Amino acid sequence: MAVLSRVLRLRAAGLDRFVVRSFQSSSSSWRNSEIDPKAAAVLPLQRDVKDRNVQWVFLGCPGVGKGTYASKLSTLLGVPHIATGDLVRDELSSKGPLAHQLEEVVNQGKLVSDEIIIDLLSKRLEDSAAKGETGFILDGFPRTIRQAEILEGVTEIDLVINLKLREEALLAKCLGRRICSECGGNYNVATIDIKAEEGNPSMYMAPLLPPSHCASKLISRSDDTEEVVKRRLHIYNEKSQPVEEFYRSRGKLLEFDLPGGIPESWPKLLRALNLEDHDDKQSAAA
């Protein structure tokens, strides 16, 4: 992962001209057609998928639940869950060199630039490498074609899971998000109960309420206002279509429509990923 993070930074800086690769999807192998000696030291070592943990990506609108399901799969499969949204919030709270710039972007509902996201992701991958972690589930990256191309240029993505949720439910979820100011726990106070109409099935999502000791300490994220959420969804939809097509054309995109809350959606997602047995074994071991 340390090698991967260095290559990400090279590509983000426009230095990828030193290494020109072409990917053969049928054999999952790389051909290095031009290698500059200065760049050779940072070429990623490509390993057979059987010799490493999964390398998956979660796509989906802000608030759809990427973090929830990516985190559950991370625990199930024993791989790091790397959420770029968390990386941004950690940088904001740290008051680091990027904090002021990030605060303006986030409060306006805009997408963070490729350069900043890749810099934060590179640091996170270096931390993972230092811990001896392999594989990953990326949440919130890539969001643009350029990010997808950079990622494809340095490592093999096995699967891209695109979570979808009806817009009215998505808006209610975003506006219902709450954080405990003391422990940092994430909750949702919205009760979503949509009746069936015009061919669309009914949908029910129960609130995720905090324990009693957190109830009086709940706060909303500064960017979870209706105006900002709607703008964020609009920007995401504009940017996401090309990224979805990028992975769809490579046969790596799994479209998954969330049928409801976690109790209903989680088992169906596991079936879609052929992981029912994996979950059963973990439950038995517990």
C-alpha positions as CSV (number, residue, x, y, z in Angstrom):
1,M,0.0,0.0,0.0
2,A,2.9,2.4,0.6
3,V,3.9,1.9,-3.1
4,L,0.3,2.5,-4.2
5,S,0.1,5.7,-2.2
6,R,3.3,7.0,-3.9
7,V,2.0,6.2,-7.3
8,L,-1.3,7.9,-6.6
9,R,0.6,11.1,-5.7
10,L,2.7,10.9,-8.9
11,R,-0.4,10.6,-11.0
12,A,-2.2,13.4,-9.2
13,A,0.8,15.6,-9.8
14,G,0.8,14.7,-13.5
15,L,4.0,12.7,-13.3
16,D,2.4,9.5,-14.6
17,R,3.9,10.3,-18.1
18,F,6.9,8.4,-16.8
19,V,5.0,5.2,-16.8
20,V,2.6,4.2,-19.6
21,R,0.7,1.0,-18.9
22,S,-2.1,-0.9,-20.7
23,F,-4.4,-3.2,-18.9
24,Q,-5.5,-6.6,-20.3
25,S,-8.8,-7.3,-18.6
26,S,-9.0,-10.9,-19.9
27,S,-5.8,-12.0,-18.1
28,S,-5.7,-9.4,-15.3
29,S,-2.1,-8.5,-16.2
30,W,-0.2,-5.3,-16.8
31,R,2.2,-4.5,-19.6
32,N,4.7,-1.8,-19.0
33,S,5.3,-0.3,-22.4
34,E,7.5,2.5,-21.2
35,I,9.4,2.7,-17.9
36,D,11.5,5.6,-16.9
37,P,14.3,4.5,-14.5
38,K,13.3,7.4,-12.1
39,A,9.7,5.9,-11.9
40,A,10.6,2.3,-11.7
41,A,11.0,2.4,-7.9
42,V,7.4,3.3,-7.4
43,L,5.8,0.7,-9.8
44,P,3.1,-1.2,-7.8
45,L,3.7,-4.9,-7.5
46,Q,0.7,-6.6,-9.1
47,R,-0.3,-9.8,-7.3
48,D,-2.8,-12.4,-8.3
49,V,-6.2,-11.7,-6.7
50,K,-6.0,-15.1,-4.9
51,D,-2.9,-13.9,-3.0
52,R,-4.5,-10.8,-1.5
53,N,-7.6,-9.5,0.2
54,V,-10.4,-7.9,-1.8
55,Q,-10.0,-4.5,-3.3
56,W,-13.5,-3.1,-3.7
57,V,-15.1,0.3,-4.2
58,F,-18.4,1.7,-2.9
59,L,-20.3,4.3,-5.1
60,G,-23.5,6.0,-4.2
61,C,-25.0,9.4,-3.4
62,P,-24.0,11.2,-0.2
63,G,-26.1,9.8,2.7
64,V,-27.1,6.6,0.8
65,G,-25.3,4.4,3.4
66,K,-22.0,3.6,1.8
67,G,-20.2,4.0,5.1
68,T,-22.6,1.7,6.9
69,Y,-22.4,-1.2,4.5
70,A,-18.7,-0.7,3.7
71,S,-17.9,-0.9,7.4
72,K,-20.0,-4.0,7.9
73,L,-18.2,-5.7,4.9
74,S,-14.9,-4.5,6.2
75,T,-15.5,-6.3,9.5
76,L,-16.9,-9.4,7.7
77,L,-13.9,-9.7,5.3
78,G,-11.1,-8.4,7.6
79,V,-10.0,-5.6,5.3
80,P,-9.6,-1.8,6.0
81,H,-12.6,0.4,5.3
82,I,-11.2,3.7,3.9
83,A,-13.8,6.4,3.7
84,T,-12.7,9.6,2.1
85,G,-15.5,11.5,3.9
86,D,-14.0,10.5,7.2
87,L,-10.5,11.5,5.9
88,V,-11.9,15.0,5.1
89,R,-13.6,15.3,8.5
90,D,-10.5,14.1,10.3
91,E,-8.4,16.7,8.5
92,L,-11.0,19.4,9.3
93,S,-11.0,18.5,13.0
94,S,-7.2,18.4,13.1
95,K,-6.9,22.0,12.0
96,G,-4.2,20.9,9.7
97,P,-2.9,22.9,6.7
98,L,-5.9,21.9,4.5
99,A,-8.6,22.5,7.1
100,H,-9.5,26.1,6.1
101,Q,-9.7,25.3,2.4
102,L,-11.8,22.1,3.1
103,E,-14.2,24.0,5.4
104,E,-15.2,26.4,2.6
105,V,-15.7,23.6,0.1
106,V,-17.7,21.4,2.4
107,N,-20.0,24.2,3.7
108,Q,-20.8,25.1,0.1
109,G,-21.8,21.5,-0.7
110,K,-19.0,21.3,-3.4
111,L,-16.9,18.2,-4.1
112,V,-13.3,18.3,-2.7
113,S,-10.7,18.6,-5.4
114,D,-8.9,15.5,-6.8
115,E,-5.5,16.7,-5.5
116,I,-6.7,17.1,-1.9
117,I,-8.6,13.8,-1.9
118,I,-5.6,11.9,-3.4
119,D,-3.2,13.5,-0.9
120,L,-5.4,12.4,2.1
121,L,-6.0,8.9,0.6
122,S,-2.2,8.5,0.0
123,K,-1.5,9.3,3.7
124,R,-4.2,6.8,4.8
125,L,-2.7,4.0,2.5
126,E,0.7,4.6,4.0
127,D,-0.7,4.2,7.5
128,S,-2.3,0.9,6.4
129,A,1.0,-0.3,4.9
130,A,2.7,0.5,8.2
131,K,0.2,-1.7,10.0
132,G,0.7,-4.6,7.6
133,E,-2.9,-4.3,6.2
134,T,-3.7,-5.6,2.7
135,G,-6.8,-5.1,0.5
136,F,-9.3,-2.3,1.1
137,I,-12.9,-1.2,0.7
138,L,-12.9,2.4,-0.6
139,D,-15.9,4.5,0.2
140,G,-16.3,7.8,-1.6
141,F,-13.5,7.4,-4.0
142,P,-13.3,7.6,-7.0
143,R,-16.0,10.3,-7.7
144,T,-14.7,11.6,-11.0
145,I,-13.4,10.0,-14.2
146,R,-10.0,11.4,-13.5
147,Q,-9.9,9.7,-10.1
148,A,-11.1,6.4,-11.6
149,E,-8.4,6.5,-14.2
150,I,-5.7,7.3,-11.6
151,L,-6.9,4.4,-9.5
152,E,-7.1,2.0,-12.4
153,G,-3.6,3.0,-13.4
154,V,-2.0,1.9,-10.1
155,T,-4.0,-1.1,-8.8
156,E,-6.6,-3.6,-9.8
157,I,-10.2,-3.0,-8.5
158,D,-12.1,-6.3,-8.2
159,L,-15.6,-5.0,-7.8
160,V,-17.5,-1.7,-7.7
161,I,-20.8,-1.7,-5.6
162,N,-23.1,1.1,-6.6
163,L,-25.7,1.7,-3.9
164,K,-29.0,3.4,-4.9
165,L,-31.9,4.8,-2.9
166,R,-35.0,6.7,-4.0
167,E,-34.3,10.5,-3.8
168,E,-37.1,11.3,-1.3
169,A,-35.7,8.7,1.1
170,L,-32.2,9.9,0.5
171,L,-33.0,13.5,1.4
172,A,-34.8,12.4,4.5
173,K,-31.9,10.3,5.6
174,C,-29.4,13.1,5.1
175,L,-31.5,15.6,7.0
176,G,-32.0,13.1,9.8
177,R,-28.3,12.4,10.4
178,R,-27.0,13.2,13.9
179,I,-23.6,12.9,15.6
180,C,-23.0,12.5,19.4
181,S,-20.8,15.5,20.3
182,E,-19.1,13.5,23.1
183,C,-18.4,10.0,21.7
184,G,-18.7,10.7,17.9
185,G,-21.3,8.0,17.4
186,N,-23.4,8.3,14.2
187,Y,-27.2,8.1,14.4
188,N,-30.3,9.0,12.4
189,V,-33.5,10.4,13.8
190,A,-35.6,10.1,10.6
191,T,-38.4,7.6,10.3
192,I,-38.9,6.9,6.5
193,D,-42.2,5.5,5.6
194,I,-43.0,5.8,1.9
195,K,-46.2,4.3,0.6
196,A,-46.3,2.3,-2.6
197,E,-47.4,4.3,-5.7
198,E,-47.0,4.4,-9.4
199,G,-45.3,1.0,-9.6
200,N,-42.8,1.8,-6.8
201,P,-42.9,-0.5,-3.8
202,S,-43.4,0.8,-0.3
203,M,-40.3,1.5,1.8
204,Y,-39.8,1.7,5.5
205,M,-36.5,2.6,7.3
206,A,-36.6,2.8,11.0
207,P,-34.6,5.6,12.8
208,L,-31.2,4.7,14.3
209,L,-31.6,6.2,17.7
210,P,-28.8,6.9,20.2
211,P,-28.5,5.3,23.6
212,S,-30.0,7.4,26.4
213,H,-26.6,8.8,27.5
214,C,-26.0,10.3,24.0
215,A,-29.6,11.6,23.4
216,S,-29.0,15.0,24.8
217,K,-25.6,15.4,23.0
218,L,-26.7,15.0,19.4
219,I,-25.7,17.6,16.9
220,S,-26.2,18.0,13.1
221,R,-23.4,18.2,10.6
222,S,-22.9,21.8,9.4
223,D,-23.4,20.7,5.8
224,D,-26.7,18.7,6.4
225,T,-29.1,21.5,5.5
226,E,-31.8,20.9,2.8
227,E,-30.2,23.5,0.4
228,V,-26.7,22.0,0.7
229,V,-27.9,18.4,0.6
230,K,-29.9,19.0,-2.6
231,R,-26.9,20.8,-4.2
232,R,-24.6,18.0,-3.2
233,L,-26.9,15.4,-4.7
234,H,-27.2,17.4,-7.9
235,I,-23.4,17.7,-8.2
236,Y,-22.9,14.0,-7.4
237,N,-25.4,12.9,-10.0
238,E,-23.7,15.0,-12.7
239,K,-20.3,13.6,-11.8
240,S,-21.3,10.0,-11.1
241,Q,-22.8,8.9,-14.4
242,P,-19.4,8.8,-16.3
243,V,-17.8,7.0,-13.3
244,E,-20.6,4.4,-13.3
245,E,-20.2,3.9,-17.0
246,F,-16.4,3.6,-16.6
247,Y,-16.8,0.6,-14.4
248,R,-19.9,-0.8,-16.2
249,S,-18.0,-1.0,-19.4
250,R,-15.3,-3.0,-17.7
251,G,-17.9,-5.5,-16.2
252,K,-17.1,-4.5,-12.6
253,L,-20.2,-2.6,-11.6
254,L,-22.8,-4.1,-9.3
255,E,-26.0,-2.0,-9.1
256,F,-27.8,-2.5,-5.8
257,D,-31.1,-0.8,-5.0
258,L,-31.6,-0.6,-1.3
259,P,-35.0,-2.0,-0.5
260,G,-35.2,-0.5,3.0
261,G,-33.2,-0.3,6.2
262,I,-30.3,-2.4,7.3
263,P,-32.3,-5.4,8.5
264,E,-33.9,-5.8,5.1
265,S,-31.0,-4.6,2.9
266,W,-28.0,-6.3,4.5
267,P,-29.0,-10.0,3.8
268,K,-29.9,-9.1,0.2
269,L,-26.6,-7.4,-0.3
270,L,-24.7,-10.4,1.0
271,R,-26.7,-12.6,-1.4
272,A,-25.8,-10.3,-4.3
273,L,-22.1,-10.6,-3.3
274,N,-22.3,-14.4,-2.8
275,L,-21.2,-13.9,0.9
276,E,-24.1,-15.6,2.7
277,D,-21.9,-18.5,3.8
278,H,-19.2,-16.1,4.9
279,D,-21.6,-14.3,7.2
280,D,-23.0,-17.6,8.5
281,K,-19.5,-18.8,9.4
282,Q,-18.6,-15.6,11.2
283,S,-21.9,-15.7,13.2
284,A,-21.2,-19.3,14.2
285,A,-17.7,-18.4,15.3
286,A,-19.0,-15.5,17.4
